[in-house]
């Protein structure tokens, strides 16, 4: 195993410990010493991985964004976003460990109104997701990654995904609203469609000439 991969796995495991402590005690009442103790490491080791205790949940948030991007990268050109989500999104279509991580993320997102210190970590992961979306949209539509319209579309779609994630998490945790996977997928697809400024949600055909309209 490479050193970089080992570091990523270590950071993710530390992130899980931090998340559980924040959920159990609140951010203000969970210290770096306690996160380190829960993980069985020295506190100085924790600070080699993270700049603050709040940033310790960044790997957990980022993993969620990267897994979503990985699903979008599997998107065949001849199916819609709704068909993609139906085929790939849902707890029954992923490993148990990923589902457990998703539950931690949902519970953390539901804390955001009372724990604004966590929002910077969440927004960092949204930025990662936006960078991934730029590449995905550009590739799907055969357009340059640096094109303004592609970047704008990725930014607005990322914002829509963020709002859906926050809304669904808050509704589930704070208000006990039960939603099915199909309902969440439908809301997510609809939000992406509304936010998209480029036609990448439906089946697409390759652009033959570089100057033809998208």
C-alpha positions as CSV (number, residue, x, y, z in Angstrom):
1,X,0.0,0.0,0.0
2,X,1.4,3.4,-1.0
3,X,2.2,6.0,1.6
4,X,-0.4,8.4,0.1
5,X,-3.2,5.7,0.3
6,X,-2.2,4.9,3.8
7,X,-2.4,8.6,4.8
8,X,-5.9,8.9,3.2
9,X,-7.2,5.8,5.0
10,X,-5.7,7.1,8.3
11,X,-7.3,10.6,7.8
12,X,-10.7,9.0,7.0
13,X,-10.6,6.8,10.1
14,X,-9.7,9.8,12.2
15,X,-12.6,11.7,10.6
16,X,-15.0,9.0,11.6
17,X,-13.9,9.2,15.3
18,X,-14.2,13.0,15.2
19,X,-17.7,12.8,13.7
20,X,-18.9,10.4,16.3
21,X,-17.6,12.6,19.1
22,X,-19.1,15.8,17.6
23,X,-22.5,14.0,17.3
24,X,-22.3,12.7,20.8
25,X,-21.0,15.7,22.6
26,X,-21.2,18.7,20.3
27,X,-18.3,20.4,18.6
28,X,-17.5,22.7,21.4
29,X,-17.4,19.9,24.0
30,X,-15.2,17.6,22.0
31,X,-11.4,18.3,22.1
32,X,-8.6,17.3,19.9
33,X,-7.2,15.3,22.8
34,X,-10.4,13.3,22.9
35,X,-10.4,12.7,19.2
36,X,-6.9,11.4,19.4
37,X,-7.6,9.2,22.4
38,X,-10.6,7.7,20.6
39,X,-8.4,6.8,17.6
40,X,-5.6,5.5,19.8
41,X,-3.0,8.1,18.7
42,X,-1.1,10.9,20.2
43,X,-2.6,14.3,20.0
44,X,0.4,15.7,18.1
45,X,-0.2,13.1,15.4
46,X,-3.8,14.3,15.0
47,X,-2.5,17.8,14.4
48,X,-0.1,16.5,11.7
49,X,-3.2,15.5,9.8
50,X,-5.6,18.4,10.5
51,X,-5.3,22.1,11.1
52,X,-8.2,22.2,13.6
53,X,-10.6,19.8,15.3
54,X,-13.5,21.0,13.0
55,X,-11.4,20.2,9.9
56,X,-11.1,16.6,11.0
57,X,-14.5,15.8,9.4
58,X,-13.4,17.1,6.0
59,X,-12.2,13.6,4.8
60,X,-15.7,12.1,5.6
61,X,-17.5,14.9,3.7
62,X,-15.0,14.7,0.8
63,X,-15.4,10.9,0.5
64,X,-19.1,11.4,0.0
65,X,-18.5,14.0,-2.8
66,X,-15.9,11.8,-4.5
67,X,-18.2,8.7,-4.4
68,X,-21.0,10.7,-6.0
69,X,-18.6,11.9,-8.7
70,X,-17.5,8.4,-9.3
71,X,-21.1,7.4,-10.1
72,X,-21.4,10.3,-12.5
73,X,-18.2,9.2,-14.2
74,X,-19.9,5.9,-15.0
75,X,-22.8,7.7,-16.8
76,X,-23.4,6.2,-20.3
77,X,-24.2,8.8,-22.9
78,X,-27.4,7.1,-23.9
79,X,-29.3,7.4,-20.6
80,X,-30.8,10.2,-18.5
81,X,-29.7,11.3,-15.1
82,X,-32.8,9.7,-13.6
83,X,-31.9,6.4,-15.1
84,X,-28.3,6.7,-13.8
85,X,-29.5,7.4,-10.2
86,X,-32.0,4.5,-10.3
87,X,-29.2,2.1,-11.3
88,X,-26.5,3.3,-9.0
89,X,-27.7,5.4,-6.0
90,X,-29.0,3.8,-2.9
91,X,-27.8,2.0,0.3
92,X,-28.5,-1.4,-1.4
93,X,-26.0,-0.5,-4.1
94,X,-22.9,0.2,-2.0
95,X,-20.7,-1.4,0.7
96,X,-22.0,-1.4,4.3
97,X,-19.0,0.8,5.4
98,X,-20.0,3.4,2.8
99,X,-23.6,3.4,4.1
100,X,-22.4,3.8,7.6
101,X,-20.3,6.8,6.5
102,X,-23.3,8.3,4.7
103,X,-25.3,8.1,7.9
104,X,-22.6,10.0,9.8
105,X,-22.6,12.6,7.0
106,X,-26.4,13.0,7.2
107,X,-26.3,13.4,10.9
108,X,-23.4,16.0,10.7
109,X,-25.3,18.0,8.0
110,X,-28.4,18.1,10.3
111,X,-26.1,19.7,12.9
112,X,-25.1,22.6,10.7
113,X,-27.7,25.1,11.9
114,X,-26.5,24.7,15.5
115,X,-22.8,24.0,14.7
116,X,-21.7,26.6,12.1
117,X,-18.1,25.7,12.8
118,X,-18.6,22.5,10.7
119,X,-19.8,24.5,7.6
120,X,-16.3,25.3,6.4
121,X,-15.5,21.6,6.3
122,X,-18.7,20.9,4.4
123,X,-18.1,23.7,1.9
124,X,-14.6,22.4,1.3
125,X,-16.1,19.1,0.1
126,X,-18.6,20.9,-2.0
127,X,-15.7,22.6,-3.8
128,X,-14.2,19.2,-4.4
129,X,-17.5,18.1,-5.9
130,X,-17.6,21.2,-8.1
131,X,-14.2,20.5,-9.5
132,X,-15.2,16.9,-10.3
133,X,-18.4,18.2,-12.0
134,X,-16.5,20.5,-14.2
135,X,-14.6,17.5,-15.7
136,X,-17.8,15.3,-15.9
137,X,-19.9,18.0,-17.7
138,X,-17.1,18.9,-20.0
139,X,-16.5,15.3,-21.0
140,X,-20.2,14.5,-21.4
141,X,-20.8,17.5,-23.7
142,X,-17.4,17.4,-25.4
143,X,-16.5,20.9,-24.3
144,X,-13.4,22.4,-22.8
145,X,-13.0,22.1,-19.0
146,X,-12.0,25.7,-18.7
147,X,-15.0,27.1,-20.6
148,X,-17.0,29.6,-18.7
149,X,-20.3,28.0,-19.4
150,X,-19.1,24.6,-18.2
151,X,-17.7,26.1,-14.9
152,X,-20.9,28.1,-14.4
153,X,-23.0,25.0,-14.9
154,X,-20.9,23.0,-12.4
155,X,-21.1,25.7,-9.8
156,X,-24.9,26.1,-10.0
157,X,-25.4,22.3,-10.0
158,X,-23.1,21.9,-7.0
159,X,-25.2,24.5,-5.1
160,X,-28.4,22.5,-5.9
161,X,-26.9,19.3,-4.7
162,X,-25.7,21.0,-1.5
163,X,-29.2,22.3,-0.8
164,X,-30.8,18.9,-1.4
165,X,-28.3,17.2,0.8
166,X,-28.8,19.7,3.6
167,X,-32.6,19.7,3.3
168,X,-33.0,15.9,3.2
169,X,-30.6,15.5,6.2
170,X,-32.3,18.1,8.3
171,X,-35.7,16.7,7.5
172,X,-34.7,13.1,8.3
173,X,-32.8,13.8,11.5
174,X,-34.6,16.8,13.1
175,X,-38.1,16.2,11.9
176,X,-38.2,12.4,11.4
177,X,-39.3,12.6,7.8
178,X,-39.0,9.3,6.1
179,X,-38.2,9.3,2.4
180,X,-37.4,6.4,0.1
181,X,-34.3,6.1,-2.1
182,X,-36.5,6.7,-5.1
183,X,-38.0,9.9,-3.7
184,X,-34.5,11.3,-2.8
185,X,-33.2,10.4,-6.2
186,X,-36.1,12.1,-7.9
187,X,-35.7,15.3,-5.8
188,X,-31.9,15.3,-6.5
189,X,-32.4,14.8,-10.3
190,X,-35.0,17.5,-10.5
191,X,-32.8,19.9,-8.6
192,X,-29.9,19.2,-10.9
193,X,-32.1,19.7,-13.9
194,X,-33.4,23.0,-12.6
195,X,-30.0,24.3,-11.8
196,X,-28.2,23.1,-14.9
197,X,-27.5,25.8,-17.6
198,X,-26.2,23.2,-20.1
199,X,-28.2,20.1,-21.4
200,X,-26.2,17.3,-19.8
201,X,-29.0,15.6,-17.9
202,X,-30.5,13.8,-20.9
203,X,-28.9,11.4,-23.4
204,X,-26.3,13.2,-25.5
205,X,-24.5,12.6,-28.8
206,X,-20.9,13.3,-29.5
207,X,-20.1,16.7,-31.0
208,X,-18.6,16.1,-34.5
209,X,-17.5,19.6,-35.2
210,X,-15.8,21.7,-32.6
211,X,-17.8,24.8,-33.5
212,X,-21.3,23.3,-33.5
213,X,-23.7,24.4,-30.8
214,X,-23.9,22.3,-27.7
